[in-house]
Amino acid sequence: MTETIELKRVGDGNLRAQVYQQVRLTIQHGELAPGQKLVDVDIAARLGISRMPVRDALMQLVHEGYLVGTTRGFTLPTLTATDVADIFEVRRLLEPRAAAHAARTLDAAGLKTLAAALREAEAAAADGDADRFFQANSAFRNCWLGAVANERLSQTIARFVDHVLVVRLRTLSHQPTQAVIVAGMRAIYEAFVKRDAVAAYDRMTHFIQNAEERFMKLSPPFQNSDGEGKSMSRRGKS
């Protein structure tokens, strides 16, 4: 299945950067389905540009782990049990510390944005609107990550979260899990409001552990690198 995502050329500025930003946002918003292929020649033709900047942009996304190259285009990576376990381990190591930083640096405007995203997530969960819930959850995450002064830390976290897009889509679309996620978001928000770095650290740790456990319950057996099915435990062992 080849791509049907909407990309737009904006003037004659850096074309590689334009394609890179738009495709990455498409991935982050969950608009590229697993198995859906991006073909550089087709994208270039629709945008009226040469193939090279499109290919360079897609190759950068491959280098950053957002896409993988195939003989017929570029697609989302297929995660193994070990991949997911490794990514959750990195999240457990980095996100609680980042949340503690954010608790100290979030300003009034940031807290207001977080409150709005939390209300939107609660309303979306009540309405059973998975797409709206996904966007609200992303807005909440992007807001507090944006308050982390260490840009390398926040960018690394954002990249790893994007890499488990399939994980996020599966857990965030499951309505019973949405209630657990909203409760976790509220607990983290309350720690931010109190500027309690220790509580933010602890609550983010608990939030990630819940996310991993929920995902494992919802997931079918993963594929190993040798193609055999494998159920995932916390360390990726059967």
Secondary structure, DSSP 8 states (H G I E B T S, - for coil): -B--------TTS-HHHHHHHHHHHHHHTT-S-TT-BB-HHHHHHHHTS-HHHHHHHHHHHHHTTS-EEETTEEE-----HHHHHHHHHHHHHHHHHHHHHHHHH--HHHHHHHHHHHHHHHHHHHHT-HHHHHHHHHHHHHHHHHT-S-HHHHHHHHHHHHHTHHHHHHHHT-HHHHHHHHHHHHHHHHHHHTT-HHHHHHHHHHHHHHHHHHHHHH---EE-TTS-EE---TTS--
